[in-house]
Amino acid sequence: MKQRISCLFLALPLLLASCLGIDADARIGTDGAVDLTLTYTVSTALDELGKLGANAAYLPVPIGRDDLQLAAQRAGGELRSWSRKDGIESFVITSALRFPTTAAFASFIDPAGKLASYTEAGGRATLSMTLSEGTPPADKDLVEFIRVAFSEYVIAVRINLPRNPSASSGFTVSNRNASFSMKAADLFGSPDPVSASVSW
């Protein structure tokens, strides 16, 4: 029993992250400014867990309007719109944000600068993101249950670039568009880090 409880705690971040779907559309202008449309599909179970005091720290992304606005402002951006539509088992949050530079957009993704970065060198710009740092091995049956139970949640990122990319990794590229899509449970349950980068 003790081992089972330990495995549950090891899989808790995977469980929480897998209860959340993210659909992000970013358009990078020729001046480097970024317009972002962000849609979260959140399990009501995850939302309730996040309201239980200390558990709030487990929510993997800012969900509330005030939290999202604060996250945008800290990165130098602004929240332009926010709406919530409630369903029976989940709710959907749609927001529009704007960032004055691509570096500010990267800072919004990860203020610490470890999971997202933007660099410019020799006339070449590069945006890099670590979408999952990898999950240590946990109870295999529990991880498989999470993958099946939350298989409908997807992490999708689409970036419209100011010009055709010169190099990419982890993204599917078509003309000026770079896209990434993966089931949330598979992404956050991956034992290895999952990253993507694109240069233009």
PyMOL CGO cylinders between C-alpha atoms (Angstrom):
from pymol import cmd
from pymol.cgo import CYLINDER

trace = [
    CYLINDER, 0.00, 0.00, 0.00, 2.80, 2.41, 0.89, 0.3, 1, 1, 1, 1, 1, 1,
    CYLINDER, 2.80, 2.41, 0.89, 4.46, 1.79, -2.47, 0.3, 1, 1, 1, 1, 1, 1,
    CYLINDER, 4.46, 1.79, -2.47, 1.15, 2.40, -4.26, 0.3, 1, 1, 1, 1, 1, 1,
    CYLINDER, 1.15, 2.40, -4.26, 0.72, 5.75, -2.50, 0.3, 1, 1, 1, 1, 1, 1,
    CYLINDER, 0.72, 5.75, -2.50, 4.28, 6.74, -3.41, 0.3, 1, 1, 1, 1, 1, 1,
    CYLINDER, 4.28, 6.74, -3.41, 3.59, 5.91, -7.06, 0.3, 1, 1, 1, 1, 1, 1,
    CYLINDER, 3.59, 5.91, -7.06, 0.44, 8.01, -6.93, 0.3, 1, 1, 1, 1, 1, 1,
    CYLINDER, 0.44, 8.01, -6.93, 2.39, 11.04, -5.76, 0.3, 1, 1, 1, 1, 1, 1,
    CYLINDER, 2.39, 11.04, -5.76, 4.99, 10.46, -8.48, 0.3, 1, 1, 1, 1, 1, 1,
    CYLINDER, 4.99, 10.46, -8.48, 2.22, 10.40, -11.10, 0.3, 1, 1, 1, 1, 1, 1,
    CYLINDER, 2.22, 10.40, -11.10, 0.30, 13.38, -9.67, 0.3, 1, 1, 1, 1, 1, 1,
    CYLINDER, 0.30, 13.38, -9.67, 1.92, 16.00, -11.96, 0.3, 1, 1, 1, 1, 1, 1,
    CYLINDER, 1.92, 16.00, -11.96, 1.12, 13.77, -14.95, 0.3, 1, 1, 1, 1, 1, 1,
    CYLINDER, 1.12, 13.77, -14.95, -2.47, 13.36, -13.76, 0.3, 1, 1, 1, 1, 1, 1,
    CYLINDER, -2.47, 13.36, -13.76, -2.96, 17.11, -13.38, 0.3, 1, 1, 1, 1, 1, 1,
    CYLINDER, -2.96, 17.11, -13.38, -1.30, 18.09, -16.63, 0.3, 1, 1, 1, 1, 1, 1,
    CYLINDER, -1.30, 18.09, -16.63, -3.29, 15.45, -18.51, 0.3, 1, 1, 1, 1, 1, 1,
    CYLINDER, -3.29, 15.45, -18.51, -6.59, 17.01, -17.34, 0.3, 1, 1, 1, 1, 1, 1,
    CYLINDER, -6.59, 17.01, -17.34, -5.84, 20.09, -19.41, 0.3, 1, 1, 1, 1, 1, 1,
    CYLINDER, -5.84, 20.09, -19.41, -5.95, 20.79, -23.14, 0.3, 1, 1, 1, 1, 1, 1,
    CYLINDER, -5.95, 20.79, -23.14, -4.17, 23.78, -24.65, 0.3, 1, 1, 1, 1, 1, 1,
    CYLINDER, -4.17, 23.78, -24.65, -4.70, 25.24, -28.11, 0.3, 1, 1, 1, 1, 1, 1,
    CYLINDER, -4.70, 25.24, -28.11, -2.39, 28.17, -28.88, 0.3, 1, 1, 1, 1, 1, 1,
    CYLINDER, -2.39, 28.17, -28.88, -2.28, 30.26, -32.05, 0.3, 1, 1, 1, 1, 1, 1,
    CYLINDER, -2.28, 30.26, -32.05, 0.55, 32.79, -32.20, 0.3, 1, 1, 1, 1, 1, 1,
    CYLINDER, 0.55, 32.79, -32.20, 1.20, 35.26, -35.00, 0.3, 1, 1, 1, 1, 1, 1,
    CYLINDER, 1.20, 35.26, -35.00, 4.62, 36.93, -35.03, 0.3, 1, 1, 1, 1, 1, 1,
    CYLINDER, 4.62, 36.93, -35.03, 4.68, 40.19, -36.96, 0.3, 1, 1, 1, 1, 1, 1,
    CYLINDER, 4.68, 40.19, -36.96, 7.57, 41.59, -38.96, 0.3, 1, 1, 1, 1, 1, 1,
    CYLINDER, 7.57, 41.59, -38.96, 8.26, 43.93, -36.02, 0.3, 1, 1, 1, 1, 1, 1,
    CYLINDER, 8.26, 43.93, -36.02, 8.50, 40.96, -33.64, 0.3, 1, 1, 1, 1, 1, 1,
    CYLINDER, 8.50, 40.96, -33.64, 5.22, 41.67, -31.84, 0.3, 1, 1, 1, 1, 1, 1,
    CYLINDER, 5.22, 41.67, -31.84, 3.12, 38.59, -31.05, 0.3, 1, 1, 1, 1, 1, 1,
    CYLINDER, 3.12, 38.59, -31.05, -0.66, 38.22, -31.09, 0.3, 1, 1, 1, 1, 1, 1,
    CYLINDER, -0.66, 38.22, -31.09, -1.70, 35.10, -29.21, 0.3, 1, 1, 1, 1, 1, 1,
    CYLINDER, -1.70, 35.10, -29.21, -5.06, 33.36, -29.07, 0.3, 1, 1, 1, 1, 1, 1,
    CYLINDER, -5.06, 33.36, -29.07, -5.03, 30.87, -26.21, 0.3, 1, 1, 1, 1, 1, 1,
    CYLINDER, -5.03, 30.87, -26.21, -7.73, 28.30, -25.49, 0.3, 1, 1, 1, 1, 1, 1,
    CYLINDER, -7.73, 28.30, -25.49, -7.69, 26.10, -22.40, 0.3, 1, 1, 1, 1, 1, 1,
    CYLINDER, -7.69, 26.10, -22.40, -10.01, 23.10, -22.00, 0.3, 1, 1, 1, 1, 1, 1,
    CYLINDER, -10.01, 23.10, -22.00, -9.95, 22.28, -18.30, 0.3, 1, 1, 1, 1, 1, 1,
    CYLINDER, -9.95, 22.28, -18.30, -11.40, 19.28, -16.48, 0.3, 1, 1, 1, 1, 1, 1,
    CYLINDER, -11.40, 19.28, -16.48, -13.75, 20.43, -13.72, 0.3, 1, 1, 1, 1, 1, 1,
    CYLINDER, -13.75, 20.43, -13.72, -11.97, 17.94, -11.43, 0.3, 1, 1, 1, 1, 1, 1,
    CYLINDER, -11.97, 17.94, -11.43, -8.68, 19.80, -11.97, 0.3, 1, 1, 1, 1, 1, 1,
    CYLINDER, -8.68, 19.80, -11.97, -10.36, 23.14, -11.30, 0.3, 1, 1, 1, 1, 1, 1,
    CYLINDER, -10.36, 23.14, -11.30, -11.83, 21.90, -8.02, 0.3, 1, 1, 1, 1, 1, 1,
    CYLINDER, -11.83, 21.90, -8.02, -8.48, 20.45, -6.93, 0.3, 1, 1, 1, 1, 1, 1,
    CYLINDER, -8.48, 20.45, -6.93, -6.80, 23.78, -7.61, 0.3, 1, 1, 1, 1, 1, 1,
    CYLINDER, -6.80, 23.78, -7.61, -9.21, 25.51, -5.23, 0.3, 1, 1, 1, 1, 1, 1,
    CYLINDER, -9.21, 25.51, -5.23, -8.13, 23.41, -2.26, 0.3, 1, 1, 1, 1, 1, 1,
    CYLINDER, -8.13, 23.41, -2.26, -5.57, 25.73, -0.69, 0.3, 1, 1, 1, 1, 1, 1,
    CYLINDER, -5.57, 25.73, -0.69, -2.12, 24.20, -1.10, 0.3, 1, 1, 1, 1, 1, 1,
    CYLINDER, -2.12, 24.20, -1.10, -3.25, 22.30, -4.19, 0.3, 1, 1, 1, 1, 1, 1,
    CYLINDER, -3.25, 22.30, -4.19, -3.52, 25.56, -6.12, 0.3, 1, 1, 1, 1, 1, 1,
    CYLINDER, -3.52, 25.56, -6.12, 0.22, 25.33, -6.76, 0.3, 1, 1, 1, 1, 1, 1,
    CYLINDER, 0.22, 25.33, -6.76, -0.37, 22.20, -8.86, 0.3, 1, 1, 1, 1, 1, 1,
    CYLINDER, -0.37, 22.20, -8.86, -2.34, 24.02, -11.55, 0.3, 1, 1, 1, 1, 1, 1,
    CYLINDER, -2.34, 24.02, -11.55, 0.10, 23.94, -14.49, 0.3, 1, 1, 1, 1, 1, 1,
    CYLINDER, 0.10, 23.94, -14.49, -1.07, 27.19, -16.14, 0.3, 1, 1, 1, 1, 1, 1,
    CYLINDER, -1.07, 27.19, -16.14, -2.79, 30.45, -15.15, 0.3, 1, 1, 1, 1, 1, 1,
    CYLINDER, -2.79, 30.45, -15.15, -6.52, 29.82, -15.64, 0.3, 1, 1, 1, 1, 1, 1,
    CYLINDER, -6.52, 29.82, -15.64, -8.38, 32.69, -13.97, 0.3, 1, 1, 1, 1, 1, 1,
    CYLINDER, -8.38, 32.69, -13.97, -8.69, 36.07, -15.70, 0.3, 1, 1, 1, 1, 1, 1,
    CYLINDER, -8.69, 36.07, -15.70, -6.67, 37.88, -13.02, 0.3, 1, 1, 1, 1, 1, 1,
    CYLINDER, -6.67, 37.88, -13.02, -3.93, 35.23, -13.04, 0.3, 1, 1, 1, 1, 1, 1,
    CYLINDER, -3.93, 35.23, -13.04, -3.65, 35.30, -16.82, 0.3, 1, 1, 1, 1, 1, 1,
    CYLINDER, -3.65, 35.30, -16.82, -3.59, 39.10, -16.89, 0.3, 1, 1, 1, 1, 1, 1,
    CYLINDER, -3.59, 39.10, -16.89, -0.86, 39.17, -14.23, 0.3, 1, 1, 1, 1, 1, 1,
    CYLINDER, -0.86, 39.17, -14.23, 1.22, 36.59, -16.15, 0.3, 1, 1, 1, 1, 1, 1,
    CYLINDER, 1.22, 36.59, -16.15, 0.92, 38.65, -19.34, 0.3, 1, 1, 1, 1, 1, 1,
    CYLINDER, 0.92, 38.65, -19.34, 1.81, 41.92, -17.59, 0.3, 1, 1, 1, 1, 1, 1,
    CYLINDER, 1.81, 41.92, -17.59, 4.86, 40.41, -15.92, 0.3, 1, 1, 1, 1, 1, 1,
    CYLINDER, 4.86, 40.41, -15.92, 6.14, 39.49, -19.37, 0.3, 1, 1, 1, 1, 1, 1,
    CYLINDER, 6.14, 39.49, -19.37, 5.46, 42.98, -20.69, 0.3, 1, 1, 1, 1, 1, 1,
    CYLINDER, 5.46, 42.98, -20.69, 2.29, 42.01, -22.54, 0.3, 1, 1, 1, 1, 1, 1,
    CYLINDER, 2.29, 42.01, -22.54, -1.41, 42.59, -22.13, 0.3, 1, 1, 1, 1, 1, 1,
    CYLINDER, -1.41, 42.59, -22.13, -4.58, 40.53, -21.86, 0.3, 1, 1, 1, 1, 1, 1,
    CYLINDER, -4.58, 40.53, -21.86, -7.00, 41.85, -24.47, 0.3, 1, 1, 1, 1, 1, 1,
    CYLINDER, -7.00, 41.85, -24.47, -9.96, 39.53, -23.92, 0.3, 1, 1, 1, 1, 1, 1,
    CYLINDER, -9.96, 39.53, -23.92, -11.01, 36.60, -21.74, 0.3, 1, 1, 1, 1, 1, 1,
    CYLINDER, -11.01, 36.60, -21.74, -14.11, 34.40, -21.69, 0.3, 1, 1, 1, 1, 1, 1,
    CYLINDER, -14.11, 34.40, -21.69, -15.23, 31.19, -20.01, 0.3, 1, 1, 1, 1, 1, 1,
    CYLINDER, -15.23, 31.19, -20.01, -17.78, 28.64, -21.19, 0.3, 1, 1, 1, 1, 1, 1,
    CYLINDER, -17.78, 28.64, -21.19, -18.84, 25.97, -18.69, 0.3, 1, 1, 1, 1, 1, 1,
    CYLINDER, -18.84, 25.97, -18.69, -19.73, 22.40, -19.61, 0.3, 1, 1, 1, 1, 1, 1,
    CYLINDER, -19.73, 22.40, -19.61, -20.67, 19.32, -17.59, 0.3, 1, 1, 1, 1, 1, 1,
    CYLINDER, -20.67, 19.32, -17.59, -17.22, 17.72, -17.29, 0.3, 1, 1, 1, 1, 1, 1,
    CYLINDER, -17.22, 17.72, -17.29, -15.00, 20.58, -18.41, 0.3, 1, 1, 1, 1, 1, 1,
    CYLINDER, -15.00, 20.58, -18.41, -14.94, 24.27, -19.17, 0.3, 1, 1, 1, 1, 1, 1,
    CYLINDER, -14.94, 24.27, -19.17, -13.25, 26.25, -21.91, 0.3, 1, 1, 1, 1, 1, 1,
    CYLINDER, -13.25, 26.25, -21.91, -11.35, 29.49, -21.47, 0.3, 1, 1, 1, 1, 1, 1,
    CYLINDER, -11.35, 29.49, -21.47, -10.52, 31.57, -24.53, 0.3, 1, 1, 1, 1, 1, 1,
    CYLINDER, -10.52, 31.57, -24.53, -8.26, 34.59, -24.34, 0.3, 1, 1, 1, 1, 1, 1,
    CYLINDER, -8.26, 34.59, -24.34, -6.43, 36.99, -26.63, 0.3, 1, 1, 1, 1, 1, 1,
    CYLINDER, -6.43, 36.99, -26.63, -3.08, 38.44, -25.61, 0.3, 1, 1, 1, 1, 1, 1,
    CYLINDER, -3.08, 38.44, -25.61, -0.50, 40.70, -27.20, 0.3, 1, 1, 1, 1, 1, 1,
    CYLINDER, -0.50, 40.70, -27.20, 3.22, 40.96, -26.57, 0.3, 1, 1, 1, 1, 1, 1,
    CYLINDER, 3.22, 40.96, -26.57, 5.42, 43.79, -27.89, 0.3, 1, 1, 1, 1, 1, 1,
    CYLINDER, 5.42, 43.79, -27.89, 8.32, 41.47, -28.70, 0.3, 1, 1, 1, 1, 1, 1,
    CYLINDER, 8.32, 41.47, -28.70, 8.92, 37.77, -29.29, 0.3, 1, 1, 1, 1, 1, 1,
    CYLINDER, 8.92, 37.77, -29.29, 11.24, 37.80, -26.27, 0.3, 1, 1, 1, 1, 1, 1,
    CYLINDER, 11.24, 37.80, -26.27, 8.29, 38.97, -24.14, 0.3, 1, 1, 1, 1, 1, 1,
    CYLINDER, 8.29, 38.97, -24.14, 6.20, 36.13, -25.56, 0.3, 1, 1, 1, 1, 1, 1,
    CYLINDER, 6.20, 36.13, -25.56, 8.92, 33.63, -24.57, 0.3, 1, 1, 1, 1, 1, 1,
    CYLINDER, 8.92, 33.63, -24.57, 9.01, 35.18, -21.10, 0.3, 1, 1, 1, 1, 1, 1,
    CYLINDER, 9.01, 35.18, -21.10, 5.26, 34.66, -20.82, 0.3, 1, 1, 1, 1, 1, 1,
    CYLINDER, 5.26, 34.66, -20.82, 5.71, 30.96, -21.61, 0.3, 1, 1, 1, 1, 1, 1,
    CYLINDER, 5.71, 30.96, -21.61, 8.39, 30.65, -18.92, 0.3, 1, 1, 1, 1, 1, 1,
    CYLINDER, 8.39, 30.65, -18.92, 9.47, 33.68, -16.86, 0.3, 1, 1, 1, 1, 1, 1,
    CYLINDER, 9.47, 33.68, -16.86, 12.52, 31.73, -15.63, 0.3, 1, 1, 1, 1, 1, 1,
    CYLINDER, 12.52, 31.73, -15.63, 13.82, 31.41, -19.18, 0.3, 1, 1, 1, 1, 1, 1,
    CYLINDER, 13.82, 31.41, -19.18, 14.57, 27.69, -18.84, 0.3, 1, 1, 1, 1, 1, 1,
    CYLINDER, 14.57, 27.69, -18.84, 11.66, 26.22, -20.79, 0.3, 1, 1, 1, 1, 1, 1,
    CYLINDER, 11.66, 26.22, -20.79, 11.33, 28.92, -23.43, 0.3, 1, 1, 1, 1, 1, 1,
    CYLINDER, 11.33, 28.92, -23.43, 13.82, 31.28, -25.03, 0.3, 1, 1, 1, 1, 1, 1,
    CYLINDER, 13.82, 31.28, -25.03, 14.15, 33.69, -27.92, 0.3, 1, 1, 1, 1, 1, 1,
    CYLINDER, 14.15, 33.69, -27.92, 17.49, 34.62, -29.46, 0.3, 1, 1, 1, 1, 1, 1,
    CYLINDER, 17.49, 34.62, -29.46, 18.72, 36.71, -32.37, 0.3, 1, 1, 1, 1, 1, 1,
    CYLINDER, 18.72, 36.71, -32.37, 22.11, 36.27, -34.02, 0.3, 1, 1, 1, 1, 1, 1,
    CYLINDER, 22.11, 36.27, -34.02, 23.42, 37.10, -37.48, 0.3, 1, 1, 1, 1, 1, 1,
    CYLINDER, 23.42, 37.10, -37.48, 20.00, 38.15, -38.75, 0.3, 1, 1, 1, 1, 1, 1,
    CYLINDER, 20.00, 38.15, -38.75, 18.49, 34.86, -37.61, 0.3, 1, 1, 1, 1, 1, 1,
    CYLINDER, 18.49, 34.86, -37.61, 15.79, 34.60, -34.95, 0.3, 1, 1, 1, 1, 1, 1,
    CYLINDER, 15.79, 34.60, -34.95, 15.12, 31.41, -32.97, 0.3, 1, 1, 1, 1, 1, 1,
    CYLINDER, 15.12, 31.41, -32.97, 12.24, 30.52, -30.66, 0.3, 1, 1, 1, 1, 1, 1,
    CYLINDER, 12.24, 30.52, -30.66, 12.76, 27.41, -28.54, 0.3, 1, 1, 1, 1, 1, 1,
    CYLINDER, 12.76, 27.41, -28.54, 10.34, 25.69, -26.15, 0.3, 1, 1, 1, 1, 1, 1,
    CYLINDER, 10.34, 25.69, -26.15, 10.56, 22.69, -23.86, 0.3, 1, 1, 1, 1, 1, 1,
    CYLINDER, 10.56, 22.69, -23.86, 7.00, 21.34, -23.80, 0.3, 1, 1, 1, 1, 1, 1,
    CYLINDER, 7.00, 21.34, -23.80, 7.71, 18.63, -21.24, 0.3, 1, 1, 1, 1, 1, 1,
    CYLINDER, 7.71, 18.63, -21.24, 10.78, 18.02, -19.10, 0.3, 1, 1, 1, 1, 1, 1,
    CYLINDER, 10.78, 18.02, -19.10, 10.15, 14.28, -19.00, 0.3, 1, 1, 1, 1, 1, 1,
    CYLINDER, 10.15, 14.28, -19.00, 8.40, 12.25, -16.32, 0.3, 1, 1, 1, 1, 1, 1,
    CYLINDER, 8.40, 12.25, -16.32, 10.33, 9.88, -14.04, 0.3, 1, 1, 1, 1, 1, 1,
    CYLINDER, 10.33, 9.88, -14.04, 9.12, 6.26, -14.26, 0.3, 1, 1, 1, 1, 1, 1,
    CYLINDER, 9.12, 6.26, -14.26, 6.09, 5.71, -12.01, 0.3, 1, 1, 1, 1, 1, 1,
    CYLINDER, 6.09, 5.71, -12.01, 3.53, 2.95, -11.66, 0.3, 1, 1, 1, 1, 1, 1,
    CYLINDER, 3.53, 2.95, -11.66, 3.08, 1.74, -15.27, 0.3, 1, 1, 1, 1, 1, 1,
    CYLINDER, 3.08, 1.74, -15.27, -0.55, 0.75, -14.76, 0.3, 1, 1, 1, 1, 1, 1,
    CYLINDER, -0.55, 0.75, -14.76, -1.40, 4.15, -13.29, 0.3, 1, 1, 1, 1, 1, 1,
    CYLINDER, -1.40, 4.15, -13.29, 0.35, 6.02, -16.10, 0.3, 1, 1, 1, 1, 1, 1,
    CYLINDER, 0.35, 6.02, -16.10, -1.49, 3.89, -18.67, 0.3, 1, 1, 1, 1, 1, 1,
    CYLINDER, -1.49, 3.89, -18.67, -4.79, 4.63, -16.93, 0.3, 1, 1, 1, 1, 1, 1,
    CYLINDER, -4.79, 4.63, -16.93, -4.07, 8.36, -17.15, 0.3, 1, 1, 1, 1, 1, 1,
    CYLINDER, -4.07, 8.36, -17.15, -3.26, 8.09, -20.85, 0.3, 1, 1, 1, 1, 1, 1,
    CYLINDER, -3.26, 8.09, -20.85, -6.55, 6.30, -21.54, 0.3, 1, 1, 1, 1, 1, 1,
    CYLINDER, -6.55, 6.30, -21.54, -8.77, 8.34, -19.22, 0.3, 1, 1, 1, 1, 1, 1,
    CYLINDER, -8.77, 8.34, -19.22, -7.57, 11.73, -20.46, 0.3, 1, 1, 1, 1, 1, 1,
    CYLINDER, -7.57, 11.73, -20.46, -6.80, 10.88, -24.08, 0.3, 1, 1, 1, 1, 1, 1,
    CYLINDER, -6.80, 10.88, -24.08, -9.14, 13.58, -25.41, 0.3, 1, 1, 1, 1, 1, 1,
    CYLINDER, -9.14, 13.58, -25.41, -6.95, 16.40, -24.09, 0.3, 1, 1, 1, 1, 1, 1,
    CYLINDER, -6.95, 16.40, -24.09, -4.42, 17.73, -26.60, 0.3, 1, 1, 1, 1, 1, 1,
    CYLINDER, -4.42, 17.73, -26.60, -1.59, 20.26, -26.49, 0.3, 1, 1, 1, 1, 1, 1,
    CYLINDER, -1.59, 20.26, -26.49, -1.48, 22.12, -29.81, 0.3, 1, 1, 1, 1, 1, 1,
    CYLINDER, -1.48, 22.12, -29.81, 0.74, 25.06, -30.73, 0.3, 1, 1, 1, 1, 1, 1,
    CYLINDER, 0.74, 25.06, -30.73, 0.66, 26.88, -34.06, 0.3, 1, 1, 1, 1, 1, 1,
    CYLINDER, 0.66, 26.88, -34.06, 3.00, 29.75, -34.90, 0.3, 1, 1, 1, 1, 1, 1,
    CYLINDER, 3.00, 29.75, -34.90, 2.67, 31.98, -37.94, 0.3, 1, 1, 1, 1, 1, 1,
    CYLINDER, 2.67, 31.98, -37.94, 6.13, 33.40, -38.67, 0.3, 1, 1, 1, 1, 1, 1,
    CYLINDER, 6.13, 33.40, -38.67, 7.04, 36.68, -40.39, 0.3, 1, 1, 1, 1, 1, 1,
    CYLINDER, 7.04, 36.68, -40.39, 8.89, 34.71, -43.08, 0.3, 1, 1, 1, 1, 1, 1,
    CYLINDER, 8.89, 34.71, -43.08, 9.57, 31.12, -44.08, 0.3, 1, 1, 1, 1, 1, 1,
    CYLINDER, 9.57, 31.12, -44.08, 11.60, 29.24, -41.45, 0.3, 1, 1, 1, 1, 1, 1,
    CYLINDER, 11.60, 29.24, -41.45, 15.24, 28.41, -42.13, 0.3, 1, 1, 1, 1, 1, 1,
    CYLINDER, 15.24, 28.41, -42.13, 15.37, 25.53, -39.63, 0.3, 1, 1, 1, 1, 1, 1,
    CYLINDER, 15.37, 25.53, -39.63, 13.06, 23.70, -37.25, 0.3, 1, 1, 1, 1, 1, 1,
    CYLINDER, 13.06, 23.70, -37.25, 12.97, 20.80, -34.79, 0.3, 1, 1, 1, 1, 1, 1,
    CYLINDER, 12.97, 20.80, -34.79, 9.87, 19.23, -33.27, 0.3, 1, 1, 1, 1, 1, 1,
    CYLINDER, 9.87, 19.23, -33.27, 7.54, 21.40, -35.36, 0.3, 1, 1, 1, 1, 1, 1,
    CYLINDER, 7.54, 21.40, -35.36, 5.76, 20.49, -38.57, 0.3, 1, 1, 1, 1, 1, 1,
    CYLINDER, 5.76, 20.49, -38.57, 6.44, 23.28, -41.03, 0.3, 1, 1, 1, 1, 1, 1,
    CYLINDER, 6.44, 23.28, -41.03, 4.29, 24.46, -43.93, 0.3, 1, 1, 1, 1, 1, 1,
    CYLINDER, 4.29, 24.46, -43.93, 5.25, 27.74, -45.60, 0.3, 1, 1, 1, 1, 1, 1,
    CYLINDER, 5.25, 27.74, -45.60, 5.39, 30.30, -42.77, 0.3, 1, 1, 1, 1, 1, 1,
    CYLINDER, 5.39, 30.30, -42.77, 3.51, 28.10, -40.30, 0.3, 1, 1, 1, 1, 1, 1,
    CYLINDER, 3.51, 28.10, -40.30, 5.08, 25.90, -37.62, 0.3, 1, 1, 1, 1, 1, 1,
    CYLINDER, 5.08, 25.90, -37.62, 2.80, 23.54, -35.69, 0.3, 1, 1, 1, 1, 1, 1,
    CYLINDER, 2.80, 23.54, -35.69, 3.03, 21.02, -32.87, 0.3, 1, 1, 1, 1, 1, 1,
    CYLINDER, 3.03, 21.02, -32.87, 0.30, 18.69, -31.57, 0.3, 1, 1, 1, 1, 1, 1,
    CYLINDER, 0.30, 18.69, -31.57, 0.38, 15.84, -29.07, 0.3, 1, 1, 1, 1, 1, 1,
    CYLINDER, 0.38, 15.84, -29.07, -2.03, 14.23, -26.61, 0.3, 1, 1, 1, 1, 1, 1,
    CYLINDER, -2.03, 14.23, -26.61, -1.53, 15.81, -23.20, 0.3, 1, 1, 1, 1, 1, 1,
    CYLINDER, -1.53, 15.81, -23.20, -1.16, 12.46, -21.42, 0.3, 1, 1, 1, 1, 1, 1,
    CYLINDER, -1.16, 12.46, -21.42, 1.45, 11.26, -23.93, 0.3, 1, 1, 1, 1, 1, 1,
    CYLINDER, 1.45, 11.26, -23.93, 3.32, 14.56, -23.80, 0.3, 1, 1, 1, 1, 1, 1,
    CYLINDER, 3.32, 14.56, -23.80, 3.54, 14.89, -20.03, 0.3, 1, 1, 1, 1, 1, 1,
    CYLINDER, 3.54, 14.89, -20.03, 3.93, 11.13, -19.58, 0.3, 1, 1, 1, 1, 1, 1,
    CYLINDER, 3.93, 11.13, -19.58, 6.94, 10.97, -21.88, 0.3, 1, 1, 1, 1, 1, 1,
    CYLINDER, 6.94, 10.97, -21.88, 10.01, 9.69, -19.99, 0.3, 1, 1, 1, 1, 1, 1,
    CYLINDER, 10.01, 9.69, -19.99, 12.17, 11.95, -22.16, 0.3, 1, 1, 1, 1, 1, 1,
    CYLINDER, 12.17, 11.95, -22.16, 11.98, 15.74, -22.58, 0.3, 1, 1, 1, 1, 1, 1,
    CYLINDER, 11.98, 15.74, -22.58, 9.90, 16.99, -25.50, 0.3, 1, 1, 1, 1, 1, 1,
    CYLINDER, 9.90, 16.99, -25.50, 11.04, 20.21, -27.13, 0.3, 1, 1, 1, 1, 1, 1,
    CYLINDER, 11.04, 20.21, -27.13, 10.51, 22.22, -30.30, 0.3, 1, 1, 1, 1, 1, 1,
    CYLINDER, 10.51, 22.22, -30.30, 12.33, 25.11, -31.91, 0.3, 1, 1, 1, 1, 1, 1,
    CYLINDER, 12.33, 25.11, -31.91, 12.04, 27.13, -35.09, 0.3, 1, 1, 1, 1, 1, 1,
    CYLINDER, 12.04, 27.13, -35.09, 14.37, 29.67, -36.74, 0.3, 1, 1, 1, 1, 1, 1,
    CYLINDER, 14.37, 29.67, -36.74, 13.61, 32.26, -39.36, 0.3, 1, 1, 1, 1, 1, 1,
]
cmd.load_cgo(trace, "trace")
